[in-house]
Amino acid sequence: MHWQGSSQTLGVRARWKMEEWSVRVRPFVFAPSAYVAGQIEKAYGIKKVAVIESPFFEEARQVDPSVYEAPSRRQELSLFFGRLTQMKGVHVLARALPLVLERCPDLHVVLLGADAPAPGGGMMRDFVHRHAGSHAGRVLFLDPLRHEQLYPFIDHARFVVLPSLVDNMPNTLLEAMGHGKSVIGTTGSCFEQLLTEGENGLLVPPGRQRPPRGRHDSRQSIER
């Protein structure tokens, strides 16, 4: 059995049971988002779970732009960073890429993070590359970077895409917003706790493709 791409092995189920036990025996329980708090209350029968939002602070005082400044990197780009998992919605992003890249001919996409299994077997990088089709040359994969090397990509991205199917106030959202980036995120989990539609990002239901309208410069797609 799989849940959002994760196999429910004996080890996984044992870990979940230990997590449930540890939550139930604690006198005080908190969560970083209202979504997670609600899920804990519902799953474990806890009456009230406090919400204490995760803080954001700079992990690196100085940046190292050497990776970003490679000649092939300095493009108009959108950015996904984090593990390339189905839970993070990377397979949904892959299916949307052909239309987005067709309508935004100046846009390049950077997916920065460790590879992970894709739907139907195989690995996610191959899955994304295959779905990008003739636009595959405008999709760049990078392994995880230290914060001082990651931050230049966030700073120069036109926007950050986080198409999670379920999430828990991820650091990727906090880091993107902390660097003043507009974020395309999903509803029904934690993103709407910080994102306001049309002000600091866009919100769409998980799994729904919402490409920009018409053929135009990608600088305008996030500003509509």
C-alpha positions as CSV (number, residue, x, y, z in Angstrom):
1,M,0.0,0.0,0.0
2,H,1.2,3.5,-0.8
3,W,0.2,6.9,0.7
4,Q,1.3,9.9,-1.4
5,G,4.1,7.8,-2.8
6,S,5.3,6.4,0.6
7,S,5.1,2.6,1.1
8,Q,3.4,1.6,4.3
9,T,5.9,-0.9,5.3
10,L,6.0,-2.7,8.7
11,G,8.7,-0.2,9.8
12,V,6.6,2.8,8.7
13,R,3.5,1.5,10.5
14,A,5.6,0.8,13.7
15,R,6.9,4.3,13.6
16,W,3.4,5.8,13.3
17,K,2.2,3.7,16.3
18,M,5.2,5.0,18.3
19,E,4.4,8.5,17.3
20,E,0.7,8.1,18.3
21,W,1.8,6.7,21.7
22,S,4.2,9.5,22.3
23,V,1.6,12.1,21.5
24,R,-1.1,10.6,23.6
25,V,1.1,10.4,26.8
26,R,2.4,14.0,26.6
27,P,0.6,16.5,28.9
28,F,1.1,19.3,26.3
29,V,1.0,19.0,22.5
30,F,1.5,21.7,19.9
31,A,1.7,21.8,16.1
32,P,3.3,24.4,13.7
33,S,0.0,24.9,11.8
34,A,-3.7,24.8,12.3
35,Y,-4.0,22.1,9.7
36,V,-1.6,19.7,11.6
37,A,-3.3,20.6,14.9
38,G,-6.6,19.7,13.5
39,Q,-5.3,16.4,12.1
40,I,-3.8,15.5,15.5
41,E,-7.0,16.3,17.3
42,K,-9.1,14.2,14.9
43,A,-6.7,11.2,14.7
44,Y,-5.8,11.0,18.4
45,G,-8.9,12.4,20.1
46,I,-7.0,15.2,21.7
47,K,-9.4,18.1,22.6
48,K,-7.1,21.0,21.9
49,V,-3.7,21.2,20.2
50,A,-1.9,24.5,20.5
51,V,-0.5,26.2,17.4
52,I,3.0,27.6,17.6
53,E,4.2,28.7,14.2
54,S,7.8,27.7,13.2
55,P,10.2,30.7,13.3
56,F,12.2,31.8,10.4
57,F,15.8,32.9,10.6
58,E,18.7,33.1,8.2
59,E,20.7,29.8,8.3
60,A,23.7,31.5,6.6
61,R,25.0,35.0,7.2
62,Q,27.0,35.1,4.0
63,V,26.0,33.6,0.6
64,D,28.0,31.6,-1.9
65,P,26.8,32.4,-5.4
66,S,29.2,30.1,-7.2
67,V,26.6,27.5,-8.1
68,Y,24.0,29.9,-9.1
69,E,26.4,32.0,-11.2
70,A,27.4,29.1,-13.5
71,P,26.6,30.3,-17.1
72,S,23.7,27.8,-17.5
73,R,22.0,29.0,-14.3
74,R,21.5,32.7,-15.0
75,Q,18.1,32.5,-16.6
76,E,14.5,33.7,-15.9
77,L,13.6,30.9,-13.5
78,S,11.0,29.4,-11.3
79,L,12.1,27.3,-8.3
80,F,11.1,24.2,-6.5
81,F,13.3,23.1,-3.6
82,G,12.9,20.2,-1.3
83,R,12.8,16.4,-1.8
84,L,11.3,15.4,-5.1
85,T,8.5,13.3,-3.6
86,Q,4.9,12.7,-4.5
87,M,3.8,14.1,-1.2
88,K,5.4,17.4,-2.2
89,G,3.4,17.2,-5.5
90,V,6.4,17.1,-7.8
91,H,4.6,14.7,-10.2
92,V,1.7,17.2,-10.5
93,L,4.2,19.9,-11.3
94,A,5.7,17.6,-13.9
95,R,2.4,17.2,-15.7
96,A,1.8,21.0,-15.8
97,L,5.3,21.8,-17.1
98,P,4.7,21.4,-20.9
99,L,1.8,23.9,-20.9
100,V,3.5,26.4,-18.6
101,L,6.8,26.3,-20.5
102,E,5.0,26.6,-23.8
103,R,3.2,29.7,-22.7
104,C,6.2,31.2,-20.9
105,P,9.0,30.8,-23.5
106,D,11.6,32.8,-21.4
107,L,11.0,30.7,-18.3
108,H,13.4,28.0,-16.9
109,V,12.5,25.6,-14.1
110,V,15.0,24.6,-11.4
111,L,14.1,21.6,-9.2
112,L,16.6,21.5,-6.3
113,G,16.6,18.5,-4.0
114,A,17.2,14.8,-3.6
115,D,15.5,12.4,-6.1
116,A,12.7,10.2,-4.9
117,P,10.3,7.5,-6.4
118,A,7.8,8.6,-9.1
119,P,4.3,7.2,-9.8
120,G,4.4,3.9,-11.5
121,G,8.0,3.2,-10.6
122,G,11.3,4.8,-11.6
123,M,12.6,8.1,-10.2
124,M,11.1,11.5,-10.1
125,R,13.8,13.3,-12.1
126,D,13.2,10.9,-15.0
127,F,9.5,11.4,-14.6
128,V,9.8,15.2,-14.8
129,H,12.2,15.1,-17.7
130,R,9.9,12.8,-19.6
131,H,6.9,15.0,-19.1
132,A,8.7,18.1,-20.1
133,G,9.1,16.7,-23.6
134,S,10.6,19.2,-26.1
135,H,11.0,21.7,-23.2
136,A,13.3,19.4,-21.2
137,G,16.3,21.6,-21.9
138,R,14.7,24.3,-19.8
139,V,14.4,22.1,-16.7
140,L,17.4,21.9,-14.5
141,F,18.0,19.5,-11.6
142,L,20.4,20.2,-8.8
143,D,21.3,18.1,-5.7
144,P,20.6,19.6,-2.3
145,L,22.7,22.7,-1.5
146,R,23.9,24.3,1.7
147,H,21.9,27.4,2.7
148,E,24.7,29.8,1.6
149,Q,24.4,28.2,-1.9
150,L,20.6,27.8,-1.9
151,Y,19.8,31.4,-1.0
152,P,21.0,32.9,-4.3
153,F,18.6,30.7,-6.2
154,I,15.7,31.8,-4.0
155,D,16.7,35.5,-4.3
156,H,16.9,35.3,-8.1
157,A,13.8,33.2,-8.7
158,R,10.8,34.9,-10.2
159,F,8.6,32.8,-7.9
160,V,8.7,29.6,-5.9
161,V,6.4,26.6,-6.6
162,L,5.4,24.3,-3.7
163,P,2.6,22.1,-5.0
164,S,2.4,19.9,-1.9
165,L,-0.5,17.4,-1.6
166,V,-0.1,17.5,2.2
167,D,2.4,19.5,4.3
168,N,3.4,20.7,7.7
169,M,4.4,24.4,7.6
170,P,7.6,23.5,5.6
171,N,10.8,25.4,5.9
172,T,10.7,25.9,2.2
173,L,7.7,28.1,2.5
174,L,9.2,30.1,5.4
175,E,12.5,30.5,3.5
176,A,10.8,31.6,0.3
177,M,8.6,34.1,2.1
178,G,11.6,35.3,4.3
179,H,13.4,36.2,1.0
180,G,10.4,38.1,-0.3
181,K,9.4,35.6,-3.0
182,S,5.9,35.0,-4.3
183,V,4.8,31.4,-3.7
184,I,2.5,29.2,-5.7
185,G,1.1,26.9,-3.0
186,T,-1.8,24.6,-2.3
187,T,-4.9,24.9,-0.2
188,G,-6.2,22.5,2.4
189,S,-3.1,22.2,4.4
190,C,-0.9,24.9,5.9
191,F,0.0,27.3,3.1
192,E,-3.1,29.5,3.5
193,Q,-2.1,30.2,7.0
194,L,0.6,32.4,5.7
195,L,-0.2,33.0,2.0
196,T,-2.8,35.5,0.9
197,E,-4.1,35.0,-2.6
198,G,-3.0,37.7,-4.9
199,E,-0.8,39.5,-2.3
200,N,2.1,37.2,-1.7
201,G,1.3,34.2,-3.8
202,L,-1.3,32.1,-5.5
203,L,-3.3,29.2,-3.9
204,V,-4.7,26.2,-5.8
205,P,-6.3,23.0,-4.7
206,P,-3.8,20.1,-4.4
207,G,-3.3,18.4,-7.8
208,R,-5.1,21.0,-9.8
209,Q,-3.2,22.5,-12.8
210,R,-3.7,26.3,-13.0
211,P,-1.4,27.5,-15.8
212,P,-1.1,31.2,-16.8
213,R,-3.5,32.4,-19.5
214,G,-2.2,33.2,-22.9
215,R,1.4,33.4,-24.2
216,H,3.3,36.1,-22.4
217,D,6.4,37.0,-20.4
218,S,6.7,34.9,-17.3
219,R,7.4,38.0,-15.2
220,Q,3.6,38.8,-15.6
221,S,2.2,35.3,-14.7
222,I,2.7,35.6,-11.0
223,E,1.5,39.2,-10.9
224,R,-2.0,38.5,-12.3
